[in-house]
């Protein structure tokens, strides 16, 4: 079964065409498939996601619909691979690996009491990956290199879901830091077999942060501890430490019959222990906890509830995840003729824990995808794809409220476009 030419025509089978509504803040999937293409190669693409995520708040927050809180977003990608000699190659990859966008536009007591100024959050990252590959023969490829990553974010908390923390604002300014990547690949071109295992390190950031914590705490809005007078707290400026997670990608494809390949991607991302805790936000939580410790233990339910809520804030985070992400995509690609090829795929994502933050209240997904590729000439192609996501149900929480509400029966539509050129 000679399938060597199929690896050129079926690039679509090994590269996801759309971004995923993945666990936590995972977006691009961090593929290096472009670097493993034969010869000199360049590509550019864009992915768009249109999610619909809504829920109903808990009875204590009015039992109201949240409205659709998930904003549409898009992210570009690009890659350049040069086969410098028969044994050495170089690659430069650009993607936006992690991110989040949330905006509660509908009026509700929990997230947008005024109807005009609701809870919002955005996290944005960009990666430049430099890859240096060594190919001792046509079967093996060993590669490694540095990764430059920048990150930034902002958040605005509004509504009863955040209790005393409503009114908090933070702007985390862009910071650039270095990580690294390493992996190996094995291929048998005659049967379109290719397998690769790639590790990416975590990247540690210190984001200069402007915070508005002045509205937090005085008067204790929403919790009114009995016998504790309103007080103003002092906050010291500082930076926000954020570590984007390490990950491992396993990619495999193989010819299964003439003009047909099967492919599989498995991805692990170490979200367990990930946290965002801006300096003044953390100080507000700890000082609230100190106030809770001053409340006497008395057999009055309202007092006991207030004390328990305040003391639980000690060491809390703005965003945190408590479970690693596992995801997998499997499918089949087929070359119809010299110009047309396509694929079908099925995907699954485990999520990153449940309950989960109100800034991304879904737990994993299932998806199905279709892709189509047109090659006007042997050395370039245009490809498009679409995926439909069934998003997992989740219970939402905040640091101030372990049960904000339930988000169920949600979905997303992703689509993308890519162009590739061999030279």
C-alpha positions in Angstrom: 0.0 0.0 0.0 1.9 3.1 -1.3 0.6 6.2 0.5 3.6 8.5 0.4 1.8 11.1 -1.6 -1.1 11.1 0.7 0.8 12.8 3.5 1.0 15.9 1.3 -2.7 15.9 0.3 -4.0 15.0 3.7 -2.4 17.7 5.9 -5.9 18.6 7.0 -6.2 15.2 8.7 -3.4 16.0 11.2 -4.1 19.6 12.0 -7.3 20.7 13.8 -9.0 23.3 11.7 -10.9 25.0 14.5 -10.1 26.1 18.0 -11.7 24.1 20.8 -13.9 25.3 23.6 -11.5 23.3 25.8 -11.1 22.8 29.5 -10.0 25.8 31.7 -8.4 28.3 29.3 -6.9 26.0 26.7 -7.6 27.2 23.1 -5.2 26.4 20.3 -4.2 22.9 21.2 -0.5 23.9 20.5 0.0 21.6 17.5 3.4 21.4 15.9 2.1 19.5 12.8 3.4 22.2 10.5 7.0 21.6 11.7 6.7 17.9 10.8 5.7 18.5 7.1 8.3 17.5 4.5 10.6 20.1 2.9 10.0 23.9 3.2 6.5 24.8 4.3 4.5 27.8 5.4 0.9 28.2 6.6 -1.5 30.7 8.1 -4.9 30.2 9.5 -7.7 31.6 11.6 -10.2 29.9 14.0 -13.5 31.3 15.2 -15.6 30.1 18.1 -19.2 31.1 18.6 -20.3 29.7 22.1 -23.6 29.9 23.8 -23.3 29.4 27.6 -26.1 30.3 30.0 -27.4 29.1 33.3 -29.7 29.7 36.2 -28.5 31.2 39.5 -29.1 29.5 42.8 -32.2 30.3 44.9 -30.2 32.5 47.2 -29.3 34.6 44.2 -32.8 34.9 42.9 -33.0 31.8 40.6 -32.6 34.0 37.6 -31.3 33.2 34.1 -27.8 34.5 33.5 -28.3 35.1 29.8 -25.5 34.1 27.4 -22.2 35.0 29.1 -19.7 33.5 26.6 -18.3 36.0 24.1 -17.4 35.0 20.5 -13.7 35.1 19.8 -11.2 34.3 17.1 -7.5 33.6 17.1 -4.9 33.4 14.3 -2.0 31.0 13.8 1.0 30.8 11.5 4.0 28.6 10.9 7.2 28.5 8.9 9.3 25.4 8.5 12.7 25.3 6.7 14.5 22.1 5.8 18.0 23.7 6.1 19.9 20.5 5.2 18.9 16.8 4.9 19.5 16.4 8.6 18.6 19.8 10.1 15.4 21.8 10.1 14.1 25.0 11.7 10.6 26.1 12.6 8.8 29.2 13.8 5.2 28.8 15.1 2.8 31.4 16.3 -0.4 30.7 18.2 -2.6 31.9 21.1 -2.6 28.9 23.4 -4.6 30.1 26.4 -7.4 32.6 26.8 -10.8 33.4 28.2 -13.6 35.8 27.4 -16.7 36.2 29.6 -19.3 39.0 29.8 -22.5 38.8 31.7 -24.7 41.2 29.7 -28.2 40.3 30.9 -29.5 42.0 34.0 -29.4 39.8 37.1 -28.7 40.2 40.8 -25.9 37.7 40.6 -23.7 39.2 37.8 -25.2 42.5 36.5 -27.5 44.3 38.9 -27.7 47.5 36.8 -28.1 45.8 33.4 -25.3 48.1 32.0 -22.2 47.2 34.0 -21.9 43.4 34.3 -19.2 41.0 35.3 -16.5 40.8 32.6 -13.2 39.0 32.2 -10.6 38.5 29.5 -7.3 36.6 29.4 -5.0 36.6 26.4 -1.7 34.9 25.6 0.5 34.6 22.6 3.3 32.1 21.8 6.3 32.2 19.5 7.8 28.8 19.4 11.3 28.3 17.9 12.1 24.7 16.9 15.4 23.1 15.9 15.1 19.6 14.5 17.7 16.9 13.9 16.8 14.1 11.4 19.4 11.3 11.5 17.4 9.5 8.8 14.0 9.6 7.1 12.3 7.9 10.0 13.3 9.9 13.1 13.1 13.6 14.0 14.3 15.0 17.3 13.4 18.6 18.1 13.6 21.2 20.8 13.7 25.0 21.3 12.7 28.0 23.3 9.2 29.4 23.6 8.5 33.1 24.1 5.1 33.8 25.7 3.3 36.9 26.6 0.2 37.1 28.8 -2.3 39.8 30.0 -5.8 40.0 31.5 -8.5 42.1 33.1 -11.5 41.4 35.2 -14.5 43.3 36.6 -16.7 41.6 39.3 -20.3 42.8 39.7 -23.3 41.4 41.5 -24.2 39.2 44.5 -22.3 36.2 43.2 -19.2 37.9 44.5 -20.7 39.1 47.8 -18.3 41.6 49.4 -16.0 41.4 46.4 -18.4 43.0 43.9 -17.1 46.2 42.5 -13.5 44.8 42.2 -11.5 45.7 39.1 -8.1 44.5 37.9 -6.0 45.2 34.8 -3.0 42.8 34.5 -0.6 44.3 32.0 1.3 42.3 29.4 4.3 40.4 30.5 6.7 38.3 28.3 8.6 35.2 29.6 10.4 32.2 28.3 9.6 28.5 28.4 10.8 25.5 26.3 9.6 22.7 24.1 11.1 19.3 23.3 9.9 16.1 21.5 10.5 13.4 19.0 8.7 12.0 15.9 8.8 8.8 14.0 7.5 8.3 10.4 7.3 5.7 7.7 6.3 7.8 4.6 5.4 4.9 2.3 2.4 4.0 4.5 1.6 7.6 5.7 2.5 6.6 9.3 3.6 9.5 11.5 3.8 9.7 15.3 5.0 12.4 17.6 5.3 13.1 21.3 5.8 16.8 22.4 6.3 18.3 25.8 5.9 22.0 26.6 7.1 23.5 29.8 5.1 25.8 32.1 5.8 29.6 31.8 6.0 31.8 34.9 4.7 35.4 34.6 4.7 38.4 36.9 2.0 40.8 35.7 2.1 44.4 36.8 -1.5 44.9 38.0 -3.7 47.9 38.6 -6.4 47.1 41.0 -9.5 48.8 42.4 -10.1 47.2 45.8 -11.4 50.3 47.4 -15.0 49.2 46.9 -14.4 45.9 48.6 -15.3 45.3 52.2 -16.4 48.7 53.8 -19.9 48.1 55.2 -19.6 44.4 54.1 -22.3 44.7 51.5 -24.4 41.5 51.1 -23.1 39.8 54.3 -23.4 42.4 57.1 -21.6 40.6 59.9 -23.5 41.0 63.2 -21.6 43.2 65.7 -18.7 44.0 63.4 -18.5 47.7 62.4 -17.8 48.8 58.8 -14.1 49.4 58.3 -11.7 50.5 55.6 -8.8 48.1 54.8 -5.4 49.1 53.5 -4.0 47.5 50.4 -0.4 47.4 49.2 0.4 47.3 45.4 2.1 44.3 43.9 2.3 42.0 40.9 0.1 39.0 39.9 2.0 35.7 39.6 0.5 33.5 37.0 2.0 30.2 35.7 0.6 28.9 32.5 0.6 25.1 32.6 2.9 22.4 31.2 1.4 20.1 28.6 2.0 17.0 26.5 0.7 16.2 23.0 0.6 12.8 21.4 -0.2 12.7 17.7 -0.6 9.7 15.5 -1.7 9.0 11.9 -1.5 6.0 9.7 -2.7 4.9 6.3 -5.6 2.3 6.6 -6.4 1.8 2.9 -5.6 3.4 -0.4 -6.1 7.2 -0.2 -7.3 7.0 3.4 -5.7 7.8 6.8 -6.8 7.5 10.4 -5.6 10.0 12.9 -5.5 10.5 16.7 -4.5 13.4 19.0 -4.3 13.0 22.8 -3.5 16.1 24.9 -2.8 16.5 28.6 -2.6 19.9 30.3 -1.6 20.3 33.9 -4.3 22.7 35.1 -4.5 21.1 38.6 -3.2 23.8 41.0 -3.5 26.7 38.5 -4.5 29.9 40.2 -4.8 33.7 39.6 -4.5 35.8 42.8 -3.9 39.5 42.2 -2.1 41.1 45.2 -4.7 43.4 46.5 -7.5 40.9 45.8 -5.6 38.4 47.9 -5.1 41.0 50.7 -8.8 41.7 50.7 -9.7 38.1 51.1 -7.2 37.6 53.9 -8.4 40.7 55.8 -12.0 39.6 55.4 -10.9 36.3 56.9 -9.2 38.1 59.8 -12.5 39.9 60.4 -14.3 36.5 60.4 -11.9 35.3 63.1 -13.0 38.2 65.4 -16.7 37.1 65.2 -17.6 35.2 68.4 -18.9 31.7 68.2 -22.5 32.1 69.2 -25.6 29.9 68.5 -27.1 32.4 66.0 -27.4 31.0 62.5 -26.8 34.3 60.7 -23.7 35.0 62.8 -22.4 31.5 62.3 -23.0 31.7 58.5 -21.2 35.0 58.3 -18.2 33.8 60.3 -17.9 30.6 58.1 -18.1 32.6 54.9 -15.5 35.1 55.9 -13.0 32.6 57.4 -13.2 30.5 54.2 -11.8 33.4 52.2 -8.3 32.9 53.7 -5.9 32.1 50.9 -8.6 32.2 48.2 -8.0 32.9 44.5 -9.7 34.9 41.8 -9.6 31.9 39.4 -8.4 28.4 40.2 -8.6 24.9 38.7 -8.3 21.6 40.6 -8.2 19.0 37.9 -5.9 18.2 34.9 -7.3 18.4 31.4 -7.3 15.3 29.1 -8.6 15.6 25.6 -8.7 13.4 22.5 -9.6 13.8 18.8 -9.9 10.9 16.4 -11.0 10.7 12.8 -10.5 9.6 9.3 -9.2 11.6 6.3 -9.6 10.7 2.6 -8.1 12.0 -0.6 -10.9 12.1 -3.2 -8.7 13.1 -6.1 -5.6 15.2 -6.9 -7.3 18.4 -5.8 -9.9 17.5 -3.1 -9.5 15.9 0.3 -11.6 15.9 3.5 -12.0 14.4 7.0 -14.4 13.7 9.7 -13.5 13.7 13.4 -14.9 13.2 16.9 -13.5 15.0 20.0 -13.7 14.7 23.8 -12.5 16.9 26.6 -12.5 16.0 30.3 -12.9 19.5 31.7 -10.8 20.9 34.6 -13.0 20.3 37.6 -16.6 20.8 38.8 -17.7 23.1 40.4 -15.8 25.6 38.3 -15.3 29.4 38.1 -18.1 31.6 36.9 -15.7 33.0 34.3 -15.9 29.7 32.3 -18.7 27.6 33.7 -18.6 24.4 31.5 -17.0 21.0 32.2 -15.5 19.5 29.0 -17.3 18.7 25.8 -18.0 16.2 23.0 -17.7 17.4 19.4 -17.9 16.3 15.8 -16.1 18.0 13.0 -15.9 18.1 9.2 -13.0 19.4 7.1 -12.5 20.0 3.4 -9.3 20.8 1.5 -8.8 22.1 -2.0 -5.3 21.9 -3.7 -5.3 23.9 -7.0 -1.7 22.9 -7.4 0.5 20.3 -5.7 2.4 22.9 -3.7 -0.4 24.8 -2.1 -3.9 24.3 -0.6 -6.8 26.1 1.0 -8.7 24.2 3.8 -11.8 24.9 5.9 -13.4 23.1 8.8 -16.4 23.3 11.2 -17.0 21.7 14.6 -20.1 21.5 16.8 -19.5 21.2 20.5 -21.8 19.8 23.2 -20.6 21.5 26.3 -20.6 19.7 29.6 -22.9 20.8 32.4 -21.3 22.5 35.4 -22.0 24.1 38.7 -20.5 27.6 39.0 -18.7 29.0 42.0 -16.8 32.0 43.2 -14.4 32.4 46.1 -17.3 34.0 48.0 -20.0 31.5 47.1 -19.6 27.8 46.5 -22.9 27.4 44.7 -23.7 30.3 42.4 -25.9 28.3 40.0 -26.0 25.6 37.3 -25.1 26.0 33.6 -26.6 23.2 31.5 -27.4 22.3 27.9 -24.9 24.6 26.3 -23.1 24.4 23.0 -20.6 26.1 20.7 -19.9 26.2 16.9 -16.3 26.5 15.7 -15.0 27.1 12.2 -11.7 27.9 10.6 -9.8 28.6 7.5 -6.2 27.7 6.6 -3.8 28.2 3.7 -0.6 26.2 3.2 2.3 26.6 0.7 5.3 24.4 -0.1 8.4 25.9 -1.6 
